[in-house]
Amino acid sequence: MKIFFLFAGLVLFATGALAQQKQFPPKIQFDYELRLKVDFKQREAFLKKNGEEPAVYEKAMGFISGSIYAADITDIVEMSGTKYQINSTGILTSVLNLALQSQKLLRQSYGDVTKDGLSTLSYIEKRGNTERLQAKLDSKANKVIFIKDKTETGSAPIAGNLLDLLNVMYTFVGRKAPPVKATYNVTDSKSLKQYTLNKGELWDFPFNGVKVKAYRYFKSTTKDDSATLEIWLTEKDNIPLRMVVGLGERYGATIQADLKAIPSI
């Protein structure tokens, strides 16, 4: 399901510095509950306007009312000296599992741990039965190469560090807090964009029966990129508690990912 597989999506755009970084455990697990709200009529209108037909799974989404518990996401974050690797698996709940034939979202981010934070060397996505997509940094040529299965499909010039839709979730964890406003290079495995993250207000965030101090961050929207993003990072250690992504009329969906338990770091 394209909407589900965009999850990684479009969430938590950030970078940090090794200064003031806590000692990160060599391996740590983050578990999320993913909820999905779909306005199928909005998606249908977009497709009609562009002369497209909805996929079978999209028609099935027309029967969903309100917000549903759609998937469980497990991210394994590993740090080793100046290198990191993150492996993520998304598994559909029974509500969508039958319609989508037990498809999974598999993602992997690998790269360097630098003084400026995490820096992507390779980002891979495998969305169910679709092609394997990869964004690969060519640091000598200062470009990002895009690969579908084993075929190079294009490239984009880059200046500065590269982030991806997986490692952006963890660049701040145990590090210096994000700035009030900053712009980052982010790849979704198919393209390269710049995202601006803004610091919002401090919340008493309700989490598992207690209140946790957390700052809300939100992504600036543009004419060419109307997707919205909100993220709540704990005041202590900058752990992501919640991510809310609005995909706009193109997909007619809102995705919300909630951390199930705060891991010890």
N, C-alpha and C positions, 0 to 999 in steps of 0.2 A: 504494500500500500504506500503510494508515493508520499502522502501526507505524513504517515507515521515515520517513514524513512528519512524525512527531512528533519526529524527531531534533532538530530544532533545539532541539528541545526541551527544555526541561527540563534545561538545562545551563548552567553557569557564571554564577551569579547574583552580580553585583557592581557596585560603583561606586567612584569615587576622587576625588582632588582635583587641580587643575592645579598646585598647589604641588608642587615636586619632579618635575614632569613633564619628560621628555626631549623634544627636538624630534622630533616624529613625522613620518616621510616623508609627502609629500602623497598617495602611493598605495602600498599594500603588499598582497601576496597571501599568503593562508594556505590551504594544501592539507591535507585530512584523508582518512584511510582509515577508512571506517565499517564496523564489524563488528556483526553481529546474531545474537543467540541467542534462540530462540523456544521456549517451552513451550506448544505448541498445545493440549495437553490442559487446561492451566490456563485458557487463553482460552476453550476450548470449554465448560468447566464454568461459567465466568462468564456466557457467552451463554445457556446453557441455563437457568441460575438466573433470568435476566432475560427469558426467553421470546423470545430473539433467535436468528437463524440466522447462521452464519459466512458471510462473503463468499467469492466464488470464490478470490480471492487468498489468503485466510486458510486455506482448505482446502489450497491448494498448499503453504503453509508447514508443513503437517503432515508433509511428506516431508523436511523439513530436519532434519538431525541435527547437534548441536553448534553451534559458532560458524561463521558464514560471512562472507566478505568481500562486503558487500552494495552498497556505493556509494562514490563519490568525491565529496567536497564541496570546492568552491572558493569562498572568500570574498574579495572585493575591498573593502578598507577605504580610504576616501578622506577626508582632512581638509583643510579650507580655512578658515583663520581661526577663526571661531566656529561653523562648520557642519561636519557630517560626513554621509557617506552610505556605507552598506554594502550591497553586492549579493552575494547568495549563490546558487549553483547546485549542486544535488545530482543526480548522474547515476548510475543503477543500473549495476552490473556485469552481465556476461553471465549470471550465475547467476539473476538476477531479471528481467533486461531483457525476455526473451521473454514471461514470464508476465504482466508488468505493462505490456506494450506501450510500452516506451520512455518511460514517464512520468518527469517531473522534479519536483523541489521547488525552487521559485523564491521567494526572500524578499528583501525590501528594508527597511532601516531608515534613517530620515532624521531629523535633528534638530539640537540645539544642543550645542556644546562649552562647558560652563560651569565655574565654579570648583569645582563639586562633581562634575564628570565629564560623561559623555554623558547627554543627556536627550532621550527620544523625542518627536518631534512626529507621526510617522506610521510605522506598521509594517504591511507587506503580506505576505501568504502566498498562494501559488498551488500547491496540492498536486496535481500531475498534472492529471486532468480534472475536479477538483472546483471549487467556486466560489472566486472571488477574495475573500479575507478581509482586512479592514483594521481596525486600531485607530488612532484619530485623537485627539490631545489637543486639548481645548478649554480653554485656559489661563484664559480669562476666566470660564468657568463652573465651573472646577475639576472637570472630569469627562473621562472617556475615552469616546469614541463608537465603537461597533462597527458595521461595515458589511459586508454580504454582497453581492458584486457592487456594485450601486448603491443598495441598500436598507438603510437604517439599522435595525438589529435590537435596539438597546438601548444602555445607557450605564451607567457606574459612577463614583461620586464618587472623587476622589483628592486627597491632601494630599502635597505634595513632588514630587520628580522621578519621571518614568516611565521604566522600562527595558522592553526586550522580549527575546524569545528569541534575537535575533541580536546586538544591541549589548552584551548582558551579557558576551559572550565577549571583548570588547575594551576594556572600560572601564578595566581596570587596566593595560593594556599601556603600558609606558614611564612609568608613574605611581607614586605612593606605594602601598606594599603595602596589601592589604585589612586591615581591623581584625580583631581576634580573633573578634568576633561582631557582625553587623549585619543589619538587616532592610530589604528593598527592595520597591518596587512593580514588579511584572513583568506584562506582558501577553503572551498567546499569540495575539493577534488576535481571540479570542472572549470573553475574560474578563479580569478583573484580580485578581491574587492578591498576597499578601505572602509573600516567601521569606526565611528566615533562613539566612545562610551562616556557618559556623563554621570557624575555622582549626585545622587538625590538625598533624601532625608533619612535620618536614623529612626528605625522602627523598634518597637517592642514586639518582635515577631513571635506569634504563637506557634510553638513547636513541641509536639508530643506532650501536651499538658503543662508546659512551662513557657515563660517569655524569654526570648533570646535577643540580645541587642544585635541588630543587623542593618546595614546600609542598603538602600535600594539604588541600583544602577540601571540606566536605561540608554538604549542606542538611539542616536539621531536618525531620523528618516530623511529620505531625499525623493525627488521626483522619480528617479530611476530605481529606487529601492524603498518601497513602502512597508516592508516587513518591520514589525515592532519587536522590541526585546526589553524585558525587565528581568533583573536578577537581584536576589537578596544575598549578600555576603555577610557572614558573621563579623561583628566588630573585632572579635578575637580570632586570629588565624585565617580570616577571609575564606571560610568554608562555604560553598554554595548551598543554600537551603532551598531555594525555589527559583525556577526559570519559567518565564511565561513568554511565549513567542506567538505573535499574530502574523499569519501568512498572507493577509489581505485577500482581495477578490480573486486573485489567481487560483488560490486553493480553498478559500472560504473556510479556513480552519484556525483554531487557537490551540496551542499545545502548552500543557503545564506539567513540569517535572518537579516532584517534591522528594527531597532527600528523606530516606526512611529513618536513619539514625546518624548522629554525628560521630564519625570515627575518631579515635584518639590519635593525635599526632604529637 
